[in-house]
Structure formats: structure tokens, C-alpha cells
Amino acid sequence: MKPSVIRYQKEIKEGVVQAIIKGDLLLEEAMEKYGIMTKKTIVRWLKRQQYEILKGGQQTSKT
């Protein structure tokens, strides 16, 4: 049986990404603070943020 998918609110994603970018939290600290199970989740959010910046769009995630 597949594990259930956890959906995080946009505000949580943005807060985690900004805290990591600013150096306020390490990836592992963000995982513990927000109950995020895998590094892959946060890395995906960071990549999405980077993509948005590079394409010249808004600086926040869309999901």
C-alpha cells in the first residue's frame, strides 16, 4: 500500500524556502520544525523557487 501524500500549505512552503535561503534554518532543522518527512520535498520546493526566479516570474511557489 502506498503511503498517503501530505500536502503542505503554500505559506508553509514559502516560509521554509525563505528560511533556508536566508540561512535561518538548515534543511534538517526545517524538516524537524515543520514535520516534513523527506529532504526530497524541500529540495523540490527550492528547485521550484529557483525556476521561478530564473524565468523572471514571481518569487513564490505556485502550489
MONORDA-V72769 format. One record per pair of residues at least 6 apart in sequence whose ideal C-beta (glycine too) atoms are under 8 Angstrom apart, sorted by the first residue. I is the first residue (numbers start at 1). J is the second residue. If there is no record, write none. Layout:
# MONORDA-V72769
I|J + I|J
This chain:
# MONORDA-V72769
6|37 + 8|34 + 8|36 + 8|41 + 10|60 + 10|61 + 10|63 + 12|34 + 13|45 + 13|61 + 13|63 + 14|60 + 14|61 + 16|25 + 16|30 + 16|34 + 16|36 + 16|42 + 16|45 + 17|42 + 17|45 + 17|46 + 17|49 + 17|61 + 19|25 + 19|30 + 20|26 + 20|27 + 20|30 + 20|42 + 20|46 + 21|46 + 21|49 + 25|33 + 27|39 + 27|42 + 27|43 + 28|39 + 30|36 + 30|42 + 31|37 + 31|38 + 31|39 + 31|42 + 36|42 + 45|61 + 48|61 + 48|62 + 48|63 + 49|59 + 49|60 + 49|61 + 52|58 + 52|59 + 52|60 + 52|61 + 52|62 + 53|59
